[in-house]
Amino acid sequence: MIFEFTSSFTFDFITDFSKKYNIPLMDNYLSIPASMGEGYVRKVEFGNDFRLLIHRYKLKEDLIIKRNPAVEPSDLLSIFFYNNEQPLDLVYNEEKPVKFSQKNESAIQVTTNDLSSVIRFPANTETHYAVIGITSSKAKSLLDIKNPNKVLQAITTRLASFLYFESMMPDVQQILKNIVAINMNDELSNFLVRIKLQELLYHLFHKLSKRENTSQKTVNNADAEKLVALRNLILSDLSQLPSLPELAVAAAMSETKLKQLFKQTFGDTIYNYYQKVRMEEAAFLLKQAGYSVSEVGYQLGFSNLSHFSRLFQRHYGYTPKKYATAG
């Protein structure tokens, strides 16, 4: 199944999805029919400038959602919370699958609506994600801070196109679960959802406020595709990080531009980002997959296991062996 739309201020995903697949829509709730799978899509609105869309389903066919860039300028932003427990490929085109994590596909993406995207949800896979649509002016009024850093300035003024990724924090995961569990038949349910959404945005904006306070470069569609493809390249083999010149060639960018845009988009340098994901994968292999310390170290490209242990301990506060056996 392919669902394609052009982003705009007035576009209503759930209404158009309902019409395209002839699924009844009642009170902003769409129940996936048994012929397609199971689950639902729900919308909660707080006005034109602030709304939530919740996707929770397992489909019998792949679902590809194509978002074309907005034609008319708008200050509407999209904040995606991907909270999947099972693998989920997120792609900016069909040839370049992008994994947010080797062990868990959860991530947060903040983007202006003039950037295109393609998201593929594989068949027979539990899909859990939420999208907040909010205008930059509404975000500014909610934040209500006098001296935001450059990242929050970009989000609340919408003077240029941007794309930001953040990891899914445990606090955010719990809030998302709490939102889904709210009884929407309660007459005060919208009030409670709004409170939870603001709590969700607090954690995200607080994380973004800690980023380096430097001028933000405009990110266009071509830049976004290259950055996400580059991240996929890095994650494809965590045993070795390609050299900066090799990465620059792969991204078709100068080394200077690549370093600036990667750090701006993902919140860290290429090397630090690589090491962080490398240690996350190590933790997963040790704890969940049951590999030995030496197996994990060699699998992730460490010829010196003492170096691996020191690096792991710097990230987690435990040696790999203690981490693996801790309760």
N, C-alpha and C positions, 0 to 999 in steps of 0.2 A: 504494500500500500504506500502510495506517495501522497502526502498532503502538502501542497505548495501555496504560499500566500505572500503578499507584499506588505511589509510592515507599514503601519500608519497609526495615527493617533486614535482613529475610530474603529480600527479592525478589532473584531471580537472572535477570538479563536474558537471558543466553544460553540458559538452559533454557526459559524461556517463549517466546522467539523461535523456538527449535527446534520446540516443540510447535505453535505457531500456524501455522507455515508448513510443517510436516511435513518438516523437514530433519534428517537424522541428526546426532547430537552424539556425538563420541568424544574422550575425554580433554580435555574443555573446549575442543574445537576444532570449529567449525562451518564447513563449506565451502559457499559459495553455489552452488546448482545452476545448470547452464547455462540452464535455463528462466527463471531470475530474473536472471542476469547472471554475474558472476565475482567471486572474492575470498573473504574469510573474516572470521569473528569469532572471537577467541581470548580465553579468560579465564585469568589466572594468579592464584592465591590464596595468601595468606600467613597465613590465619586469617580469622575473621569481621570483624576490625577493619581489614584492609588487603588490598586486591585491585586488580587491573588488568584492564580490558577494552579490547582492541584491535580497531578496526573498519578494515578495508581492503577496499573493494569498489567495483565499478561495476555499477549495477543498470539493468535495462531500464525500470523504472517509478520514478516519484518515491517516495521513502520518507519518511513523516512519523512521527516518534516523539513521542508525547504523554506527558509525565510529569505525573501528577496529584500534588498535594501529599500528603505523608505524613499519615496519620490518627493514628498513634501517635507520640508524641514520641520522638526519637532523636538521638544525637549524631553520626550518620553524615553525612559531608560528601561532596560530589561535586566533583571537580576535572577539568574538561574541557580537553583540549589539542587544539584544532582546527588541523591542520597541512596544510591543503590548498593545492596549487599553483594550482588552478583555482577560479573563483568558487563560493561556497557561501553560500546565504541561510540565516541562523539567525533564527528568529522566535519571539516569545513568544505570538503568535496568528497565525492564517492571513492576517489582513488587513494585518499590519505586518511586511514583510520587513526584516531587519536585516543590514547588511553590516559586518563587522568592519574592513574596509579596502577602499579603492578598488582597490588593486593586488594585494592578497594577503589571502585570507580567514583567515589564521592568527591565533589568539588563544587566551588562557587565561581560563577562567571558574571561579571558586570560589564555591560556593553551598551553603546549607543545603538539606535535602531537603523542607522545608515550602513551597518555592516551586515553582510549576508552570512548565512550559516546553513549547514545541512546536518541534521542530527538523525542518526539511525538507531532505532531500538530493535534489537534482534527478537525474532519470534521465540515464544516459550521462555521468556526471561521476565522476571519480576522487575517492573519499571516503577521507580518512586522518584518523582521530582516535582519541584514547585517553581513557579515563576512569579516574581513580583514585578508588576508594571507600575512605575512611579515616575512622575516628572521631576526634573532637576529642581524646580522651584519648590515642589512639595518636600523633597529630600532636604532642601536647605532649611525650610521652616521646621521640619522635625528635628534636625540636628541643632539648630539654634545656637551655634558657637561663633565666637567673635573672630578667632584666628585659626581657621582650618588649614591643614597642610596642603601642599600643592595637589595631592591626589584627591582629597575631598573637595578642594576648589574646583577641580575639573568635573567631578561628579555633580556638584551643586550649581554650577554655572552653565555647563553644557556648551562651552565655547568651541570645542573641538571634538573629533571622534576619538573614542578610546576603547580599550579592551583590557580588563583586569581579571586575573585568576587568583583565587585564594583556596587554601586547603579547607576541607570541611572540619571545623572544630567540634569536639565532643559536645560542647554546650549547644551549638547550633543543631547538631543531629537530634539532641533530646527535644529541643523546642519544636522542630519539624514533626517529630513523633507526637508531641503534645497537641499540635494544631490538628493533625489528622484525627486524633482521638476525640476532638470536641464534638459534642452532640449538637448538630446544626438545627435540630428541631426546637432547641431552647431559644426562647425569644431574645435572650441576651447573648446568643452565640456570636453574632457579628462583632459585638463589643469586645468579647474575649479574644476573638481572632485578631482584631486590630491591636490589642495590647501585646499579644504574642508576636505579631509581625514587627512591631516596633522593637521588641526585645531582640528579635532575630537581626534586624538592621543595626541595632546597637553593637552586637558582637562583630558583625562584618565591618562596620565603619570604624570601630575601635581598632581592629586589626589593620585596616588600611591607613588609619591615622598614624601608625607606628612606622610606616614606610619612610624611606629617605625623602626629605623635603626638597626635591629638586624640580625644576620646570618640566612639565609633561609635554612630550612630543605627540603630535597628531598621528593616529594610527589609521591607515586606510585599509580597504579590503585586501589588497595585495600583501600588505605588511602582516595583517592578521593571519592569512593563510600560511605565509612563510613561517611565522613564529610558531604556530601550532604544529605545522609539519616538522619544524626543527625540534620541537619538544618531543614529538613522537620518535624522531631519529635518536635522540639522546636516550629515551626510555627503552628503545628497541634492544639495546645491548648495554647493560649496566656494568659490564666487566671492563669497559674501556670508553673513555670520553674522547671523541674526535678532537683534534686540535682546533684552535680558534680559526685559523685560516681555512681549514676544511669545512667548518661550520658556516663560515662566511660565504664560501663558494656554494654550499648547499642551499643557503638562504638567499643567494644573489643579492647580498648587502655588503657594504663595507664593514670592516671589523668594528669600527667606532659606532656605526649606526646599530649594528647587531647587538653589541653590548648594552647600548642605551635602551633600546626597545625591549630586549629580553628582560632586563632588570625592572623596567617600568611595568611590563605586563605581568611578570611572574613574581615580582617582589624580591628577587635575589640575583646575584651574579650567576652566570652559567655554571661555573665550577661549584659554587656553594649549593646551587639547586641540585646539581647532579649528585653531590655527596649526600645531601639530605634524602633524596629519593632512594639512593643506594642503601643508606642505613635503614630506611623504612622497609625496603625489600628484605634486608638482612634480618630485621626483627620479625618479619612475617615468616620467613623460611625457618627461623629458629623456633618460634613459638607455635605457629599454626601448622607448618608442614613437617616439623620434626627432624629437620636436617641437623647434622652435627656441626660444631663450630668450624672445623676444617673444611667440611663440604661447602658450607655457606661462603667462607672466605675465598676458597678457590673458584667457586661458581661466580663470584662477583669480582674476580680479577685480582685478588690479593695474593701475591707470591710470598709475602711476609705476614704470617698470621699475627705476630705481635703488633704490627702496624694496624691491622684490621681491628684487633682488640682495643687498642688505644683510641682509634677513631670512633668505634662503637660506644665506648665508655664516655667519650666526650659528648656524644649525642644523647645518650640515655641514662648516664650515671651509673651503669652497671657494665661489667665485662659481659661479653656474649654468653659465656657459660652460666654466669649467675642469672642473667636475663632469661635464658632458656629454662632454667629450673625453678625460677621464682613462681610462687603461687598466684 
